[in-house]
């Protein structure tokens, strides 16, 4: 019923939000009589803010058209490489007419970025992708909004997430010989499981994996996010945050954790900050500070765009990662594509180099949670493992913004470059299998 009430409220607010936008433009347009009234700029700012507070936020575009590669502007063509019921493997293919640049592009490492399925769209990693494209062939998991997936497509479990990651890795291995994997936040756990299972089966594992700000061991330095999952029972989540998708969506009847509830939780973590940010936006509009106002719009266009998560996947993640700690206890069994249960054994990984990244001020994945991956991957030689803590960075700062571009990215780029050749178990190098 809550989902239906939310939809009714959204439908009711939509015409008022549109009216607020039109009124803001009327007070701002120099050809309009309203623009010459006293306090017209303040009225325009107020209605503009009202519009943004009431409007519906759709999935944003990545919108990456070009990148600069060593001073040469390279065109980007975005396309879906693999289309699964709950996820698209999206590729950002680079084009150039400059022969030297083209040769350089062809020899650069291939990186699969596994984006979080935790409320926001993969476009939250736009800055990550744009920066990585300077020196890498880039693919990303673009998770679908569960309310748009018909029931006929079946269920989606945490096991399916792990199997998707393995399928995407194998796809890139067939295409290029091998690849590197980067996981940001939530996917660090299923990505580690995917690589572990591949290693246990004797499959070729990725050349390296970079794990950034994720809950590998959520017991360490628990945050407010961790504490909620730890203190509430599994049944509490099932009865309080799971609802069926209404009939006006393709996924009608599917049980989900709705995006609007997730967004309410995001805002509730720091309501004073968001209130101040919206007031600042109002002030920027009054002062005519278009640059700051546009920065606010860009951030909240992304932040306010949320997706529904399939209930099975969400509840299993809560239980596996934050309540049972199945990965660190060595008790996690994942059902493969054939329905057979396999034990996740990170200690079986031997040839995949391992970089962990944490933000000093991360309030979502606390200090030590990501670094714990090194203890679990005891089969990887110490010479192929590295941890990097980003001073002064919060959660988003390790993959977006100035600290990501100036501090984290050079470390990631160097680590990938240093491990861009396969090794045999035991550390001996073999010939490069693909360009």
C-alpha positions in Angstrom: 0.0 0.0 0.0 2.9 2.4 0.8 4.2 2.2 -2.8 0.7 3.0 -4.2 0.4 6.0 -1.8 3.8 7.2 -2.9 2.8 6.9 -6.6 -0.4 8.8 -5.9 1.5 11.6 -4.1 4.0 11.7 -7.0 1.2 12.0 -9.6 -0.4 14.8 -7.5 2.8 16.7 -7.1 3.9 16.5 -10.8 1.6 19.3 -12.1 2.6 21.6 -9.2 6.2 21.0 -9.9 5.7 21.8 -13.6 3.8 25.0 -12.6 6.6 26.0 -10.3 9.1 25.6 -13.1 7.0 27.7 -15.4 6.5 30.4 -12.8 10.2 30.5 -12.1 10.9 31.1 -15.8 8.2 33.8 -15.9 9.8 35.7 -13.0 13.3 35.3 -14.6 12.5 36.2 -18.2 13.3 39.9 -18.9 10.5 40.0 -21.4 7.9 39.0 -18.8 6.1 41.7 -16.7 6.7 39.6 -13.6 10.4 40.0 -14.0 10.1 43.7 -13.2 8.2 43.3 -9.9 9.9 43.9 -6.6 11.8 40.8 -5.4 11.3 39.0 -8.7 14.7 37.3 -8.5 13.8 36.0 -5.0 10.5 34.7 -6.3 12.1 33.0 -9.3 14.6 31.3 -7.0 11.9 30.1 -4.6 9.8 28.6 -7.4 12.9 27.0 -9.0 13.7 25.4 -5.7 10.1 24.2 -5.3 10.3 22.7 -8.7 13.4 20.7 -7.9 12.0 19.5 -4.6 8.8 18.3 -6.2 10.0 16.9 -9.6 10.5 13.3 -10.5 14.1 12.3 -11.2 14.7 9.9 -14.1 17.8 7.8 -14.8 20.6 10.2 -15.9 22.8 9.7 -18.9 26.5 9.0 -18.7 26.8 11.8 -21.3 30.5 11.1 -22.0 31.1 12.3 -25.5 34.8 12.9 -25.6 37.9 12.4 -23.4 41.3 13.9 -23.6 44.1 11.3 -24.2 47.5 12.9 -24.0 46.2 16.1 -25.5 44.2 14.5 -28.2 40.4 14.6 -28.1 39.0 11.1 -28.5 35.4 10.4 -29.3 33.4 8.1 -27.1 30.6 5.8 -28.4 28.5 4.2 -25.6 26.8 0.9 -26.4 25.4 -2.1 -24.7 27.7 -5.1 -25.1 25.7 -7.7 -23.2 22.0 -7.4 -22.2 20.8 -9.5 -19.2 17.4 -9.3 -17.6 18.7 -7.3 -14.6 21.9 -5.7 -16.0 23.5 -4.4 -19.1 27.3 -4.6 -19.7 27.9 -1.2 -21.2 31.0 -0.4 -23.2 32.6 3.0 -23.8 34.4 2.6 -27.1 37.0 5.1 -28.1 37.6 6.5 -31.6 40.4 8.6 -33.0 41.7 9.7 -36.4 45.2 10.2 -35.0 47.3 7.1 -35.9 49.6 7.4 -32.9 46.7 7.8 -30.5 44.8 4.9 -32.1 47.8 2.6 -31.6 48.1 3.7 -28.0 44.4 3.1 -27.4 44.6 -0.5 -28.8 47.3 -1.5 -26.4 45.8 -0.1 -23.2 44.4 -2.4 -20.4 40.8 -3.6 -20.3 38.9 -2.7 -17.1 35.5 -4.0 -16.0 34.0 -1.5 -13.5 31.4 -3.2 -11.3 29.0 -0.5 -10.2 27.0 -0.7 -7.0 23.5 -2.1 -6.9 22.5 -0.2 -3.8 20.0 2.5 -4.7 21.7 4.8 -7.3 22.3 4.1 -11.0 25.7 3.3 -12.4 25.9 6.9 -13.6 27.0 7.7 -10.1 30.4 6.5 -11.3 30.4 8.9 -14.3 33.6 10.6 -13.1 35.2 7.2 -12.4 34.5 6.1 -16.0 35.5 9.4 -17.6 38.9 9.4 -15.8 39.6 5.7 -16.5 38.9 6.2 -20.2 42.1 8.2 -20.5 44.3 5.1 -20.1 42.0 2.1 -20.4 39.3 0.3 -22.4 36.3 0.6 -20.0 33.2 -1.5 -19.5 30.7 -1.0 -16.7 27.8 -3.0 -15.2 24.6 -0.9 -15.6 22.1 -2.4 -13.2 18.4 -2.2 -14.2 15.6 -0.7 -12.1 13.8 -3.8 -10.8 10.4 -2.1 -11.2 11.0 -2.2 -15.0 11.8 -5.9 -15.1 8.7 -8.1 -15.8 8.0 -11.0 -13.5 8.4 -13.2 -16.6 12.1 -12.6 -16.4 12.3 -14.6 -13.2 13.9 -13.9 -9.8 17.2 -12.1 -9.0 19.3 -13.3 -6.1 22.7 -12.4 -4.7 23.9 -15.6 -6.4 22.7 -14.3 -9.7 24.7 -11.1 -9.1 27.9 -13.2 -8.6 27.1 -15.3 -11.7 26.6 -12.1 -13.8 30.0 -10.8 -12.8 31.6 -14.1 -13.8 29.8 -14.0 -17.1 31.0 -10.5 -17.8 34.6 -11.4 -16.9 34.5 -14.4 -19.2 33.1 -12.2 -22.0 36.0 -9.9 -21.7 38.5 -12.7 -21.5 37.2 -14.2 -24.7 37.4 -10.8 -26.4 40.8 -9.7 -25.1 42.5 -12.7 -23.3 42.0 -11.2 -19.9 41.0 -8.0 -18.0 41.2 -6.1 -14.8 38.2 -5.6 -12.4 37.3 -2.6 -10.3 34.5 -2.8 -7.8 33.2 0.3 -5.9 31.4 -0.1 -2.6 28.7 -2.8 -2.4 30.0 -5.0 -5.2 33.4 -5.6 -3.5 31.8 -8.7 -1.8 30.1 -10.3 -4.8 33.1 -9.5 -7.0 35.5 -11.2 -4.5 33.1 -14.2 -4.5 33.0 -14.3 -8.3 36.8 -14.3 -8.6 37.2 -16.8 -5.8 34.8 -19.3 -7.4 36.7 -19.0 -10.7 39.9 -19.6 -9.0 38.5 -22.7 -7.1 37.4 -24.1 -10.5 40.8 -23.6 -12.0 39.6 -20.9 -14.4 41.7 -18.0 -15.5 41.1 -15.1 -13.1 41.4 -11.4 -13.8 44.9 -9.9 -13.9 44.0 -7.6 -11.0 41.1 -6.4 -8.9 40.8 -3.0 -7.3 38.3 -2.9 -4.4 37.2 0.5 -3.2 35.3 1.4 -0.1 33.4 -1.9 0.3 32.1 -4.0 3.3 34.3 -7.0 2.9 34.3 -7.3 6.7 31.4 -5.2 8.0 32.4 -5.9 11.6 35.3 -3.5 11.5 34.6 0.1 12.4 30.8 -0.3 11.8 29.1 2.8 10.5 25.5 3.9 10.8 24.7 2.0 7.7 26.2 -1.2 9.1 24.5 -0.7 12.5 21.1 -0.6 11.0 21.7 -3.9 9.2 23.2 -5.5 12.2 20.6 -4.4 14.8 17.4 -5.2 12.8 16.3 -8.8 12.2 15.9 -10.3 8.7 12.2 -10.4 9.3 12.2 -6.7 10.2 13.6 -5.8 6.8 11.2 -8.1 5.0 8.1 -6.6 6.8 9.1 -3.0 6.8 11.0 -2.1 3.5 9.7 -4.6 1.0 6.7 -3.8 -1.2 5.2 -4.9 -4.5 5.6 -2.8 -7.7 2.3 -1.1 -8.6 0.5 -2.1 -11.8 1.6 1.0 -13.8 5.2 -0.4 -14.2 6.4 -3.4 -16.3 7.6 -5.1 -13.2 4.1 -5.0 -11.6 3.9 -7.5 -8.7 7.6 -7.9 -8.2 8.7 -7.6 -4.6 11.3 -4.8 -4.3 13.0 -2.4 -1.9 11.6 0.8 -3.4 14.0 3.5 -4.5 12.0 6.2 -2.7 12.5 4.5 0.6 16.2 4.2 -0.1 16.4 7.9 -0.9 14.6 8.8 2.3 17.3 6.8 4.1 20.1 8.6 2.3 18.7 12.0 3.2 18.0 10.9 6.9 21.7 10.1 7.3 22.6 13.8 7.1 19.4 16.0 6.8 21.1 19.2 8.0 23.6 19.0 5.2 20.9 18.6 2.5 18.7 21.3 4.0 21.7 23.7 3.9 22.6 22.6 0.4 19.1 23.5 -0.8 19.2 26.9 0.9 22.6 27.6 -0.6 21.1 26.8 -4.0 18.3 29.3 -3.3 21.0 31.9 -2.4 23.1 31.1 -5.5 20.0 31.8 -7.7 19.3 35.1 -6.0 23.0 36.2 -6.5 23.1 35.0 -10.1 25.9 32.5 -9.3 25.1 30.2 -12.2 28.2 28.1 -11.8 27.4 27.1 -8.2 23.7 26.6 -9.0 24.5 24.3 -11.9 26.9 22.3 -9.7 24.0 21.8 -7.2 21.7 20.7 -10.0 24.1 18.2 -11.4 24.8 16.7 -8.0 21.1 16.3 -7.0 20.0 15.1 -10.5 22.3 12.1 -9.8 21.7 11.8 -6.0 17.9 12.0 -6.3 17.7 9.4 -9.2 17.2 6.1 -7.5 16.1 2.6 -8.5 14.2 -0.3 -6.9 16.2 -3.3 -5.9 14.8 -6.8 -6.2 13.7 -8.0 -2.7 15.5 -11.4 -2.9 18.8 -9.8 -3.8 18.5 -7.1 -1.1 17.5 -9.3 1.7 20.1 -11.9 0.9 22.8 -9.2 0.8 21.7 -7.9 4.3 21.9 -11.4 5.7 25.1 -12.6 4.0 27.2 -9.5 4.3 25.9 -7.6 7.4 24.4 -10.3 9.7 26.0 -13.7 9.0 29.4 -12.3 7.7 29.4 -15.4 5.6 32.4 -14.3 3.5 34.8 -13.7 6.4 33.6 -16.8 8.2 34.1 -19.0 5.2 30.5 -20.3 5.2 29.1 -18.7 2.0 27.8 -21.1 -0.7 26.8 -19.6 -4.1 24.6 -21.5 -6.5 26.1 -21.4 -10.0 24.3 -21.1 -13.3 23.6 -24.8 -13.2 22.0 -24.6 -9.7 24.9 -26.3 -7.9 26.2 -24.8 -4.6 29.9 -23.9 -4.5 31.8 -22.7 -1.4 33.4 -19.2 -1.7 37.1 -19.6 -0.9 39.1 -16.4 -1.4 42.3 -18.2 -0.3 42.2 -20.1 -3.6 43.0 -16.9 -5.6 46.7 -16.9 -6.5 47.4 -14.9 -9.7 45.0 -11.9 -9.4 46.8 -8.9 -8.0 44.9 -7.1 -5.3 44.5 -3.4 -4.5 42.2 -2.1 -1.8 41.3 1.6 -1.4 39.7 3.2 1.6 38.8 6.8 2.5 40.0 8.1 5.8 36.6 9.7 6.5 34.4 7.1 4.9 31.1 7.0 6.9 29.5 4.2 4.8 32.2 1.6 4.7 34.3 2.1 7.8 38.1 1.9 8.2 39.5 -1.6 7.8 36.4 -3.1 6.1 37.9 -3.1 2.6 41.4 -3.8 3.8 40.2 -7.0 5.3 40.3 -8.5 1.8 44.1 -9.0 2.1 43.6 -11.4 5.1 41.1 -13.5 3.2 43.2 -13.7 0.0 46.1 -15.5 1.6 47.1 -17.3 -1.7 48.0 -14.0 -3.4 51.7 -13.2 -2.9 52.4 -10.1 -0.7 54.2 -8.5 -3.6 51.0 -8.5 -5.6 48.9 -6.9 -2.8 48.6 -3.2 -1.9 46.4 -1.1 0.3 45.9 2.7 -0.2 44.2 5.0 2.3 43.1 8.3 0.9 43.7 11.1 3.5 40.8 13.5 3.9 38.4 11.5 1.6 34.9 10.4 2.4 33.1 7.6 0.7 32.4 9.4 -2.6 35.8 11.1 -2.6 37.6 7.8 -3.4 35.8 7.4 -6.8 34.6 10.9 -7.7 35.9 14.5 -7.5 39.3 16.0 -7.1 40.7 13.5 -4.6 39.7 10.6 -7.0 41.3 12.3 -10.0 44.5 13.6 -8.3 45.2 11.0 -5.6 43.4 7.7 -6.2 43.4 7.4 -9.9 47.2 7.7 -10.3 47.5 4.8 -7.8 44.9 2.7 -9.6 46.4 3.4 -13.0 49.9 2.4 -11.8 48.7 -0.7 -10.1 46.9 -1.9 -13.3 49.8 -1.0 -15.5 52.2 -2.9 -13.2 50.0 -6.1 -13.3 48.9 -6.0 -16.9 50.6 -9.4 -17.8 49.3 -12.8 -16.7 51.3 -14.9 -14.2 51.1 -18.6 -13.4 50.3 -19.8 -9.9 53.5 -19.3 -8.0 54.3 -16.0 -9.6 56.0 -16.9 -12.9 55.1 -14.7 -15.9 53.7 -16.0 -19.2 53.4 -14.5 -22.6 50.8 -11.7 -23.1 47.6 -13.4 -24.4 46.0 -10.4 -26.0 46.7 -6.8 -26.9 
